[in-house]
Amino acid sequence: MYFDDVKSRRSVRTFDGLGITDKLLDDLKAYAATIENPYGIPVTFDFLDAKENELSSPVLKGEELYVTAKVKKVENADVAYGYSFESLLMHAVNKGLGTVWIGGTMPRDKFEKACGLKEDEIMPCVSPIGFAAEKIGVKEVLMRKGVKADSRYDFTELFFKNDFNTPLTENEASEMGIYSALEAVRLAPSAVNKQPWRVVVKDNAVHFYEKKDRGYDNGTYDLQKVDLGIAINHFDFESRDNGKTLTFKISDPNIVLPGDNYEYIASYEF
Ligand SMILES: Cc1cc2nc3c(=O)[nH]c(=O)nc-3n(C[C@H](O)[C@H](O)[C@H](O)COP(=O)(O)O)c2cc1C
């Protein structure tokens, strides 16, 4: 079940150093070629041998393979990017593989060169792919503590009903048939575990908002919009797993925002 993968997933930064089989690599490549997102913006993947390309990250150990993802610099590229890349990473998780979104802690120039990034493209993130080491490294333990990686906001702090003043309870979400889809959003990974996604449910639609923190938008792309793409992906995949078909819409319902740092992103009708 998709929901089981969402619950068991955690970022992996310490790998067994053995790499993956050609069969698994072929499976990942084949899946990557089928990935789409609701924005219809193509995201392309490159699988790069770490040693051959001299790629590494200061927060990782034992990784043999990286995947990079590129997208053209167009409107909503960052949200579409988060959606598509998360499809690939959750597919890898389903195969028992470890992954971690890396948007900051890497020698960016080297990765951009290795994947042949063009002038009109961006490559906000990369991920190692491999099997987790049996024992998690000391550095990784400290890193998880630093960002409180095992904690998440409560359901009622993230999800609302009709307006931003009325929290949506887990019971109400269950009655609407969207509890596990929202829980899949709540448990999603995000940059520095900031969990910038907020959702307002109104008239059989869920509206996704970004609650922005300072320092994530570099003018070309916003890492927290990548987070929103991940959240939208989790909502979509868990709903589909429950047999629901959603309609994706970008149509601002003009709900009063709690602050200037909130931005409407997209909606799903269910
Ligand atoms: C867009 C994005 C960028 C991230 N960048 C980094 C990074 O540069 N380095 C890192 O160690 N972790 C990075 N992470 C991983 C988060 O720190 C991690 O997902 C979060 O702490 C929650 O932990 P969990 O994934 O184990 O649930 C990133 C995650 C996302 C979604």
The ligand as an SDF file (V2000), in Angstrom:
LIG
                    3D

 31 33  0  0  0  0  0  0  0  0999 V2000
   13.2150   20.1040   -1.1760 C   0  0  0  0  0  0  0  0  0  0  0  0
   14.0400   19.4270   -0.0990 C   0  0  0  0  0  0  0  0  0  0  0  0
   15.3820   19.7580    0.0540 C   0  0  0  0  0  0  0  0  0  0  0  0
   16.1560   19.1090    1.0300 C   0  0  0  0  0  0  0  0  0  0  0  0
   17.5100   19.4010    1.1180 N   0  0  0  0  0  0  0  0  0  0  0  0
   18.2900   18.7120    1.9880 C   0  0  0  0  0  0  0  0  0  0  0  0
   19.6970   18.9250    2.0180 C   0  0  0  0  0  0  0  0  0  0  0  0
   20.2570   19.7550    1.2800 O   0  0  0  0  0  0  0  0  0  0  0  0
   20.4420   18.1720    2.8710 N   0  0  0  0  0  0  0  0  0  0  0  0
   19.8870   17.2340    3.6940 C   0  0  0  0  0  0  0  0  0  0  0  0
   20.6220   16.5760    4.4320 O   0  0  0  0  0  0  0  0  0  0  0  0
   18.5260   17.0050    3.7030 N   0  0  0  0  0  0  0  0  0  0  0  0
   17.7390   17.7150    2.8630 C   0  0  0  0  0  0  0  0  0  0  0  0
   16.3800   17.4670    2.8260 N   0  0  0  0  0  0  0  0  0  0  0  0
   15.7760   16.4180    3.6880 C   0  0  0  0  0  0  0  0  0  0  0  0
   14.9660   16.9820    4.8630 C   0  0  0  0  0  0  0  0  0  0  0  0
   15.8390   17.5100    5.8310 O   0  0  0  0  0  0  0  0  0  0  0  0
   14.0750   15.8610    5.4490 C   0  0  0  0  0  0  0  0  0  0  0  0
   13.1640   15.4300    4.4860 O   0  0  0  0  0  0  0  0  0  0  0  0
   13.3080   16.3460    6.6960 C   0  0  0  0  0  0  0  0  0  0  0  0
   14.2010   16.6620    7.7180 O   0  0  0  0  0  0  0  0  0  0  0  0
   12.3250   15.2740    7.2260 C   0  0  0  0  0  0  0  0  0  0  0  0
   12.9960   14.0700    7.5250 O   0  0  0  0  0  0  0  0  0  0  0  0
   12.5210   12.7080    6.8400 P   0  0  0  0  0  0  0  0  0  0  0  0
   12.6560   12.8850    5.3440 O   0  0  0  0  0  0  0  0  0  0  0  0
   13.4670   11.6530    7.3650 O   0  0  0  0  0  0  0  0  0  0  0  0
   11.0840   12.4680    7.2270 O   0  0  0  0  0  0  0  0  0  0  0  0
   15.5720   18.1290    1.8830 C   0  0  0  0  0  0  0  0  0  0  0  0
   14.2140   17.8300    1.7260 C   0  0  0  0  0  0  0  0  0  0  0  0
   13.4470   18.4530    0.7460 C   0  0  0  0  0  0  0  0  0  0  0  0
   12.0220   18.0560    0.5770 C   0  0  0  0  0  0  0  0  0  0  0  0
  1  2  1  0
  2  3  1  0
  2 30  2  0
  3  4  2  0
  4  5  1  0
  4 28  1  0
  5  6  2  0
  6  7  1  0
  6 13  1  0
  7  8  2  0
  7  9  1  0
  9 10  1  0
 10 11  2  0
 10 12  1  0
 12 13  2  0
 13 14  1  0
 14 15  1  0
 14 28  1  0
 15 16  1  0
 16 17  1  0
 16 18  1  0
 18 19  1  0
 18 20  1  0
 20 21  1  0
 20 22  1  0
 22 23  1  0
 23 24  1  0
 24 25  2  0
 24 26  1  0
 24 27  1  0
 28 29  2  0
 29 30  1  0
 30 31  1  0
M  END
$$$$
